[in-house]
Amino acid sequence: MATYADANQANAYAADRAPSTSSDTAAPLDNPHPTRNADYDLETGSPNKEGLTEEALSRFRTASSVMMTPELFEQLYLSPEKRVKGNLRQTFGNPTPLAVMGHMLCVCPLGCDLIGWRGAGQSGAASTGAYIFIGGLLLFTAGILEFFLGNTFSFVVFCAFGGFWFAFGGTLIPAFNSIGAYSATGDSQVLGLTTKGFQASFAFYLLFWSIAVAVLLLCSLRTNVAFVSLFFCLQLCLLFLTGAYFCLANGQAVVGTRLVKAGGGCALACGLVGFYIYFVLMLLAVDFPFLLPVGDLSHVFKGYQEKHGPLKLQ
């Protein structure tokens, strides 16, 4: 490969040997390194790989400098965009679809069980393994990954509901004896499920979960309509089930059973919205020719810092 000095000497020699006329004079070299931008090497005549490499690097720098819009970021991560250091979001994959898939694959079957379709029931005990190894594991794993990407809202949502599915699955495992402890024998799942003590205690657990979800529902107004709908359906589900277990604990079996079915319907609706969000995210992941709308709300409910500037410690 010829050096830049050799190339300059070759150009100077060619200029001296060329016939000089008044209408055709040799132009001065504007580029001190002609081989860097030339299509071919002056000495060997081979393609200039160095120039092609710089052109490719230039294109890469241009592509990597393109900023993601707040709407696209919110659609990908289900969270308002927050500026963080580093470029982990460009290095690693998006864990959000994994979390949504884990949630919908658990909440939809549970909704059908609570409704009692085709004889289903027993509080969804048939899907205990799914609650732990799909709902809990996938959501918690995705939440940890969201933490490293700097997405606080998604991190809290996914880890919290991962813990919910872990806890719900553990409640249904006989070895934990969470239900059987309330029975007269102290170890009967079937008898413990119908006791006033268990029903009232589980109602309080769902009640405080509904309060936590209400906060998430309010915060989701900064994301999109689809995510708000998911939290709204989940909030109704928790409220219906809270009322159902309180009614069952008070001996109001008819009202309690109806409320359980209503909660199951809301759980199923929550899962179906999750399926839609999952579909949207997967289309984005593979850059599909068309995309589905989610109803962006980031421009409707503007953040505090957008209106008043960066937060300042008092």
N, C-alpha and C positions, 0 to 999 in steps of 0.2 A: 504494500500500500504506500503510495507516494505521500510525503509529508507536505504540509502547507507551504514550507519554504521552497521545496522542489516545484510545486505547482506554480508559485509566483515566478520562479525563474523560467519555467517553460513558457508561461504567458509573455514574459518580457522578451524572450528569444523569438517567439513567433511574431511579436509586434515589430521587432527590428528587421526581420526578414521579409515582412509583407511590403508590397509596393505602396509607396506613399503618393497620394494625389490630393488635390485641393478639395475634392468632393468626398473623399473617403479617407478619413483620418482615424487612427486608432483611439477609441474612447478610453478614458482612464478607468481603472477597476474600482468600482464603488465598494465592493465586498472584499475585505482583506483575506477572506478564507473562501475562495470560489468553490472548492470541492465540497464545502458543507451544504451548499444550496444547489449545486449542479446535479443534474439527473445522472451523469456518468462521470467516472473518474477520468481526469485529463490524460493520465499516463497509460492506465491499463484498459480504459474503455469499458470497464465493468460498471454495473449499476451502483450508485452511491448509497450504500446501506446506512451510512451515518446520517445522511440527510433524511432518508426515509424514517429512521428511528426518531429523529427529532420531530418530524411531522406527526408521527404516531403519539409521541409524548405530548405534543401540543394539543392534539385532539383529546387525549386523556385528561389533561389539565382543564380543558374547557368543559368536558362532560362532568368531571368531579366537582366543578365549581358551581354547577346549577343547583339552586336552592329549592328545597321542597316547600310547596305552598302550605300554609296552615291547614287548609281544608283537606289536602291529601294526607298530611301527617295525622290529623285527627281521624281520618277514615282508616288509615293503616293501623294505628295504635290505640284507637278508642280513647284518646286522651289529648287534652290541649297541649300544644307544642311548648316545650320549655327548653331554653338554651342550655346546653351542657358542654363540657370540655370533651375533646377527643372526637373520634369518628367511628365509634362502635356501631352506630346505626347503619353506617355504610359497609361495615366489615362483616357483621353477623346477620343472620336471618331474623325475620319478624316472628316473635313467639305468640302474638295475639291470636291467630287462627287456632293454634293448638289449645289455648285456654277456652275459647268459645266452643270448640268441638267437644272438649271434655265436659263442659257444663251442659250442653244440649243433649249429649248422649246419656246423661243421667236424669235430667229434669223431665224430659219427655216420657220415658218409661214410668217414672214416679207419678207423673200426672195421670197417666192411664190407669195405674194401680189405684190411686186415690179415687178416681171416678168409678172404678169397678167394672170396666169394660171386659166383657167375655169372661167374667168370673175372677178377674184379677183382684188382688187385695193384700192383706197382711202388711200394710204400710210399705210395700215394695221390698219385702225381705228377699225376694228372689234375685234382686239386683245388688245385693250387699257387696259382692266383689267388685262390681262396676263402680259403686260409689267410692270405693277406696282406691282402686288401681286405675280408674279412668278419670272420674271426677276429681278426687283429691290429689292424685299424683300429677296429672296433667296440668291442672290449674295451679298447684303450688310450684311446680317446676317453671311454668311460664311466668308466674309472678316473680320468681327470683331472677329470671332473665330480664324481665322488664325493669327490675331494680338496677341492674348493671347498665341498662340502656338509658337510665335517668328518667323513666316514666313513672312518676310517683303514684298517680291515680290508678293506672293499670296495675301497678305492683300491689297496691293495697287491695283492690277489688279481687284480683286473681288469687292472691295468697289467703285472703279472708274466706273466700268461698271454697278454696281448696281445703282449708281447715274445717269448713262446714261439712263438706262431704266426707272427710275423714271421721269427724265426730258422729255424723249420722250413720255411717256404715258401722262404726264401733258400737253405737247404741244397739244395733240390730244383731250384733255378734253375741251368741249365748255365752261365750267364755268371759266376756266382760260383765255379764249379769246385770246390765243396766236396767233392764225391764223386769227380769225375774226377781230382783231384790225386793220389789214391791208386793210380790205374791205372798200368800199365807205360808207357803212352804219355803219361800226364800230363794227359789231357783227355777220357777216356772215362767217361761216367756209368755205363754198363752194367758195364764191367769194374771200375770203382772200387767199386761197390756190393758186390761179392763178395770184396773183399780183406780180409785179416785186420786190416790197419791201420785201415781205416775202421770195420769192425764193432766192434773193441775200443774205438776212440776214441768212437764214438757210444754205446756201452754206458756208458762213464764219464759222458758228458753226461747220459744218462737216470738214472744212479745218483744223481747229485747233485741232480737235479730231484726224485727220489723223497724225498730227505731234506728238501728245502724243502717239499714237499707234506705230509710227515708233520707238520711244524710247523703248517701251515694246517689239517690235519685235527684236530689237538688243539685249536686255537683255535676251530674251527667248532662244538665242543661247547657253546659259549655261544649258538648261533643256533637251529637247528631240525634235525629228523631228516632232512628232505629234503636240506639242504645237507651234512650229515654224510655221507649216503649217496653224494652226488656225489663228495666228496673221497675216500671210502673206495674207490669203484670206480676213481677216477683213480689212487689209490695202488697198487692191485693191478695196474692196467694198466702203470704205469711199472716196477714190480718184475718183472712177467712179461717185458716187453720188454728190460729190462736183462739178465735171465738169458738171454733168447733171443739177444741179440747177442754176449754172452760165449760162449755155446755155439757159435754160428756161427763166431766167431773161432777157436775151438779145434777146428773141424772136425766138431762134433757136429750135423750138418745135420738129422737126424730130430728130435732133442729141441728144437733151436732153432726149427724150423718149427712144432712143436706149441706152444711157448711164445709164438711170434708170434701164432698164432691165439687162444690164451688171452688175450693182451693185447688183441687186437682185440675179443674178446667183452666184456672189461671196459670198453674204450673205448666200445663201443656202449651198454652199460648206463649208463655215466656220461652219455652223451648223452641217453638216454631219461629219466633223472632230471632232466636239464636241461630237457627238454621239459615235464615236469610243473611244475617251478618257474616256467618261463616262462608256462605256462597260469595258474597261481595269480596271478602278478604282473599279468597282463593283465586278469584278472577284477577284481582290486582297483583297477586303473587306471580302469576304466569304471564302478565301483560296481555290479557285476552283482548280480542278485537273490540269488544264492547264491555262497558261497565254498568253496574246497577246503582241507582241513587240511594243514599242513606239519609238525606235531609240535613245537610250541614247547618249547625246552629252556632258555630264559632263567631260568625259575623253578627248574629242577633244579640247574643249575650256577651258583650265585650268584657274582657278581664279588667281588673283594677289597675294593673300596670299599663294596660293600653290607654286608659283614660288619664291616669295621674302620674305615670312614669314609674321608674324602679322603686321598690320598697326601701324605706330608710328606717334604720333602727333609731328609736327615740332614746 
